[in-house]
Structure formats: C-alpha cells, structure tokens
C-alpha cells in the first residue's frame, strides 16, 4: 500500500485528518498501517479518534429518499430529492452498531464531492456517481427523475458510491469526505473554500483539449485506449440489453391474452382444462415484471463500470497532460539554452526576431547583450529546477496512479465476475419458473 | 369375419344384392333414425366387384348403398371403432415428398402407402404417388358423393401470407403432415373409408385416367341430395342442429382468436430473437478487450447464442406444428357449416312438399312416394350428421389435447435447453483464474 504522494498540489488541501476508519472490505488492516503513517505526519490529531480507529468499523448507508421543494439560485421553486445518509460505528467486540451521524444531502452535493475528489486525487480512479438522468431505458421504465423506481435505484447507487470511497485506501482518509458524512450545514462552503473550483475549471479545460504528447508512457496510452473501448462496448451492451428486455416483456405479456378466451360456455369437456391452463398463462405473463426488475440491478452494475471507464480515462489524460507539460517545459528550456549559447558565442543558428532586428537595426551593445544573457541564465536555472520537479512529479504520479489502477483492475474483475454470476443465476431462475408454468399448463391440458 | 369390421350379429353374410336398402322401397321395417332395431343384414363391407364399380350415369343398382345410414347402427359401430391395432384394418401413411421438375411446372408428390386386410383391396399393400391437386380432387369427390357426412379439411391450397417458399423443407413438411392427417381422418371414418373414390385414390396406378372417366359414383344419398332443389327456405332449424350451428360459429371464432394470439406470440418471439442475436456477440467483443474476464464473457456470449438457437427452434415448431392445426380446425368448422346448410335445404324441401300435400285434400289417406322419399332423405341426413358430429367432437378433444400438450412440451424443452446452458457456465464464471 503506497504512501500518500507528496503531490505539491495536495499542499493546497486541508491537512488530511486522522483516518476515518473504513468499512470492512478486506482492507481494514492495511488501512490501519496507512493510518499510522498519516497520523505521524499530521499535527493537531485528535488522539481519541485516532485511537478509536483501531477498534471501530464504520457503516455507511443511504437509507431514505425524500421529495422536497425549495427555491433554487434563481429563486424559482424547484422539486428535488434528498437522501438520508446514516453513519454508524460498529463496536468490534459485540458487533452492535451505534448511529453516530445522520444528515440529508441532495444529488448535486454528491456531485460536488466527486468533483472535489477528482481535482485533489488526479492519480486515483475516482468512483463514479449513478447516472444523473435515466438512460438506456426500455419502454416500461420511466425516464422521469422523479419516478419512484428511478429514485430507489439512485439511492442504492449513491450508497454504493459512498461505500466505494470509504473502502478506498486513500480516499477514505479525506477530510472533505468525512465532513460530507458528518457536517450537514456549511459543508458546501467548506468545499468551496479549498479553492478547488478554480483548479477544476482549468483542469477540465486541459483534459478536453487536444494536444500531442511525444513520449507518453505506453501503459497509459494502452489504458486510455482500453477505457475508450470499454465505454463503447458497455454502452452498446446496455442499449441492446434494454431492447432485449423490451421484447421479452412483450412476449410474456401477450401470453396473458390466452387466459382471456372464455371456453367453459361452449366446451363441456375441454372447458375446465382450457380455463385453468389460461390461468397459468396469466401467472406466466405477470412473472416478467419481477424478472426484469431484478435485471435492472445487473444493468446498474454494468453502468457503474461504464462510468468507471470515464474515471479511468481521466487518470490517463491527466498523465498525458503532465507529460505534455513536461515536454513543453523541456522544449522551452532547450530553446532558452540555445538562445543563450548563441548570444554568448555570437553565432546565430536559429531564426529569432531579435536576430533580425539586430541585423536590420545594428548590433546591440555588449552591455545589452550581457543583460540579456543574465536574464536568460536566470530563466534557465529556474527552468531546470522546474523541469526537475516536474519530472519528479511525473514519476510520482505514474507510480501512484499505476498502483491505484492495479487496485482498480482487481476490483473490476471481481465485481464484474460477481455481476455475471448473479445474471446467470437470474436467468436460471427465470428458466425454472418457465418450466414450472408450462408443466402446470401441460397438466391442465392432459386432463382435457 | 376375417378382414372386415365387426359384423353385427346377423344370420350370416349376405351379398349386397340381397340386402334391401333402407331407403329403397317402402319397407316399413327399415325405418331409419329411430329406435327400431336395424336390419341385421346391413353390413359395413360391400364387395367391389368390377362390374359394380362402373355405374352408368344416373343408374344406381339397388344393391349399392351408403351402408350404415342407420344412426343406431352407426352408434354401435362407433363404440367398437376404437383406434387400436386390434380392430383397425386399414392403415394409410403419407411420406417421402419429392420434387418433380417438368417443362411446364414444378410440383411435389407424396408417397401414399396403404396396408389393408379389407376385402375391398385386391392387394395387401399399395404404394402410390399423389400431388396436392389429387387430394383436392379426392375431397371434392367425397363432398359430392357423401354430402351427409363431414369431410375433413385439406391444408390451404394457396399460401397467402408473405412470400412462402412452396418448396422449402418446412412448408413441404407442414403440408405433408396435414395431408397425412386428412387421409387418416378419412381412414378412421366408418363410412368415408369405404368410399370408392378413396379406394381408387389409394390404389390406382394412373389416377388421371380414372379422373378423366368422370365417374359419378354417387351413393344413393349422394344422388338423392344432389337432386334436392335449393329453392326452399327452412323456417326453423331444429334445436339440436341450431345448437350445432351456434357451437360451430362460436368455436370457429374462439379458434380464430387463439390463432391470432399464437401468431402474435410468435411475432414477438421472433423480434426478441433478433435482439438476442445482436446481444450475445457484444459479450464476445467485450471479451476481446479483457484479460481475466475474457473467458467468462465469452462463456456468456456462447450461452446467449445457445438460448437464441433454442428460441428459433421453438418458433419454428410453433409455426410448423401448432398454427397449421388450428387453421385446419377453422376450415373444418367452415365446411361443417356448409353441410348443416345442405341439411337445412333437405328439410326445407321436405316440409314444403309435405305442406303442399296437406293442402291437396285428395291424397290424404296415403302419403305420396316422393314426400316419403324426402322424409327419408332428411332423416338419413340428420342421422349421419349427428353421428359424424359426435365423432368429430371426440376426435377434436383428442386432437386438441395432443396439440396443446405438444405446445406445452415445446415450451418446456425450450426452457430446459436455456437452463442447461446457463447452469453450465456457472462453474466457468466462478473459476479462480491464474493471474495472466
């Protein structure tokens, strides 16, 4: 488990507080070690909380969703959903949990938290939020954000988001995250005070810009390529799955029409058999609702990784950005050195405006030349220092980012395997139900 | 009596010529349709002497008859007419479709194999080839010569829906099954199976030559009904026949609904299949991107592929086996309704003539022969029809039981195939893979 990187940018953030204590995700012990390390660096550590960490586990849940009305920034009435976040600490000894914190947050606050994390942990694959608007819906599902099913699935998604952060060895220690769970009022102001917003804007711009990097780390290039492909394939999968669900719904529901045909009036012998078989067809038709509801859970699991792919891509882009920065700085330094050399030796190898004007308007005085050389030498010094630190920064980033990427890969493989298994289990259950219904119907027919 | 259907307790076999026909003459003991004991001399079998077959137009020898037109006789025979190997003496199979390409046309023939111990057949076994139009010919001949009976339907002549390939394996097989059913239904019918045209159809080497001869082998009933004038209007259909008519109407309606529902289901299933066929391969595409997940994803892709194939088999079966039988029964009900109408005509004529006689005072003491003929005709018709209706109801129940159980089976099999596919990949998904 790596140390928190000494990213110069991190100096802007509030000193990391003592570790929160992470939900037991198999990382408890490892985090403990990390916590010890962090505890040593920090000042003003609350020793009680620090000591308590070793004994406590934290449980986080987003337990409720509530519709609220309020006034937005433009003083217009709006309706939104608020989510109740409850934090419990669990005593190791007896396993009892005690509610320690409880507050309400809305989706936009979750977004704010995530954006903050993106800025301050650029080398981390930051867990994604559940989708803002319902996408990949098939006809029965509502695309309405206020729809209770959507709200419910979002509640689960938000809880999952918080659990992901809490189980991340680095992110779980973040103070802003801790405050998100514990400080209802004023939290937004606290976040904004970190000044992350400004950095966010510039970063976002940079991430979206196109630029060419000469020597990127091949691993990151490949990874970016992978994340693009992953996004594309999961999107495709979700789209088709939605269509499949739609069609399957149709197949099941149409079977219900059989039950509506009245036979007992005209058929003396066949009537009973046909009527009771019709009843089984009704059961069959109504079974699809639950089946597809379960399948939505699978779709949500896929969606999480669709969005995770975006987070992965962001890390790769960040590397590219740093590398580009580095290359530009190196280039700039090289050209300055060259200029200096030319001035010193008097040879002009490269075209420069100064050179042209010199030619046109006459040589400059030796004093002027000396001054310029001095300025350049200063700049060169500065540049060399900057280049050194950028190099260091870059290498640190690559090391730490790659470590988190490896962690992420393991997590992804585990999670997706689980998702596929549960999907297969769902299919098996559906097949068994189908066999049951048709066997029942067959029996009714046999008695005709 | 070897080879023949169970003879009634009788005083011994009589030749046809000795037997008085119930409709011939005015013999009172041969009352038909009543509870009177039928003449024990009426036998199911009749001998096909060569000369007997070729009938001059219009002439009907006294001996030839539509046997067993007595309803109680028929009832008794029906009780014995169980479909089991013991009592059956006529077996017909339709198989081996073959395509014939000629200069003028291309068509399919089917092999008809007949095995019988009946006296009416010279050889124990026959094998002939027939095409659809031969079946069509047979059916019209049967309708013509046995108008008081319900003739089974043929599969549709023309395929209207979509662009169906008349020579595709599926179409030919579906048709073959229907033609086989058609002949089997005739075979099972105590009266129709003895029809002359049917015999020729099963046995003649050159059916076309026989067709050309334009033999009007009409049974007495056939002849009789043929001459019924259609101008009379029936005042009221007797309750029992009205009930049959109503039943057939409602039955056909409901069957039509079931047919539409089944078609809709198949349509939805096919659309579902289209999506599945796109869905499965996406997992394969994903698999190519992954390391540890490659095998699990590929496994899911293959699984969905298997389910798709199973679904295709289900929809094919429903289209080929389920729908055609439903349609057959709708056609059956339609043709039965026409027979009912014919019966109405016969009754109408009788009632009209009876009324006319009642108005003419002179002939009061004795009922004129032609009115009596009408009455007999009507009563015969009623008897035949009722008997056939009962047989039809019974067979219908068996047919539907079999059809619906078959449909349920196909669905069960589909789910079983899918279940197997998904269960088999669970271990693959759970496998702990070595780090690649």
Boltz contact constraints between the chains, C-beta under 6 A:
constraints:
  - contact:
      token1: [A, 229]
      token2: [B, 289]
      max_distance: 6.0
  - contact:
      token1: [A, 233]
      token2: [B, 285]
      max_distance: 6.0
  - contact:
      token1: [A, 233]
      token2: [B, 286]
      max_distance: 6.0
  - contact:
      token1: [A, 236]
      token2: [B, 282]
      max_distance: 6.0
  - contact:
      token1: [A, 237]
      token2: [B, 282]
      max_distance: 6.0
  - contact:
      token1: [A, 240]
      token2: [B, 278]
      max_distance: 6.0
  - contact:
      token1: [A, 240]
      token2: [B, 279]
      max_distance: 6.0
  - contact:
      token1: [A, 240]
      token2: [B, 282]
      max_distance: 6.0
  - contact:
      token1: [A, 243]
      token2: [B, 275]
      max_distance: 6.0
  - contact:
      token1: [A, 244]
      token2: [B, 275]
      max_distance: 6.0
  - contact:
      token1: [A, 244]
      token2: [B, 279]
      max_distance: 6.0
  - contact:
      token1: [A, 247]
      token2: [B, 271]
      max_distance: 6.0
  - contact:
      token1: [A, 247]
      token2: [B, 272]
      max_distance: 6.0
  - contact:
      token1: [A, 247]
      token2: [B, 275]
      max_distance: 6.0
  - contact:
      token1: [A, 248]
      token2: [B, 272]
      max_distance: 6.0
  - contact:
      token1: [A, 250]
      token2: [B, 268]
      max_distance: 6.0
  - contact:
      token1: [A, 251]
      token2: [B, 268]
      max_distance: 6.0
  - contact:
      token1: [A, 251]
      token2: [B, 269]
      max_distance: 6.0
  - contact:
      token1: [A, 251]
      token2: [B, 272]
      max_distance: 6.0
  - contact:
      token1: [A, 254]
      token2: [B, 264]
      max_distance: 6.0
  - contact:
      token1: [A, 254]
      token2: [B, 265]
      max_distance: 6.0
  - contact:
      token1: [A, 254]
      token2: [B, 268]
      max_distance: 6.0
  - contact:
      token1: [A, 257]
      token2: [B, 261]
      max_distance: 6.0
  - contact:
      token1: [A, 258]
      token2: [B, 261]
      max_distance: 6.0
  - contact:
      token1: [A, 261]
      token2: [B, 254]
      max_distance: 6.0
  - contact:
      token1: [A, 261]
      token2: [B, 257]
      max_distance: 6.0
  - contact:
      token1: [A, 266]
      token2: [B, 247]
      max_distance: 6.0
  - contact:
      token1: [A, 266]
      token2: [B, 250]
      max_distance: 6.0
  - contact:
      token1: [A, 269]
      token2: [B, 397]
      max_distance: 6.0
  - contact:
      token1: [A, 270]
      token2: [B, 397]
      max_distance: 6.0
  - contact:
      token1: [A, 413]
      token2: [B, 292]
      max_distance: 6.0
  - contact:
      token1: [A, 413]
      token2: [B, 293]
      max_distance: 6.0
  - contact:
      token1: [A, 416]
      token2: [B, 293]
      max_distance: 6.0
  - contact:
      token1: [A, 417]
      token2: [B, 296]
      max_distance: 6.0
  - contact:
      token1: [A, 420]
      token2: [B, 296]
      max_distance: 6.0
  - contact:
      token1: [A, 420]
      token2: [B, 300]
      max_distance: 6.0
  - contact:
      token1: [A, 420]
      token2: [B, 429]
      max_distance: 6.0
  - contact:
      token1: [A, 421]
      token2: [B, 429]
      max_distance: 6.0
  - contact:
      token1: [A, 424]
      token2: [B, 422]
      max_distance: 6.0
  - contact:
      token1: [A, 424]
      token2: [B, 426]
      max_distance: 6.0
  - contact:
      token1: [A, 427]
      token2: [B, 422]
      max_distance: 6.0
  - contact:
      token1: [A, 428]
      token2: [B, 422]
      max_distance: 6.0
  - contact:
      token1: [A, 431]
      token2: [B, 415]
      max_distance: 6.0
  - contact:
      token1: [A, 431]
      token2: [B, 418]
      max_distance: 6.0
  - contact:
      token1: [A, 431]
      token2: [B, 419]
      max_distance: 6.0
  - contact:
      token1: [A, 434]
      token2: [B, 415]
      max_distance: 6.0
  - contact:
      token1: [A, 435]
      token2: [B, 412]
      max_distance: 6.0
  - contact:
      token1: [A, 435]
      token2: [B, 415]
      max_distance: 6.0
  - contact:
      token1: [A, 438]
      token2: [B, 408]
      max_distance: 6.0
  - contact:
      token1: [A, 438]
      token2: [B, 411]
      max_distance: 6.0
  - contact:
      token1: [A, 438]
      token2: [B, 412]
      max_distance: 6.0
  - contact:
      token1: [A, 441]
      token2: [B, 408]
      max_distance: 6.0
  - contact:
      token1: [A, 442]
      token2: [B, 405]
      max_distance: 6.0
  - contact:
      token1: [A, 442]
      token2: [B, 408]
      max_distance: 6.0
  - contact:
      token1: [A, 445]
      token2: [B, 404]
      max_distance: 6.0
  - contact:
      token1: [A, 445]
      token2: [B, 405]
      max_distance: 6.0
  - contact:
      token1: [A, 446]
      token2: [B, 405]
      max_distance: 6.0
  - contact:
      token1: [A, 448]
      token2: [B, 401]
      max_distance: 6.0
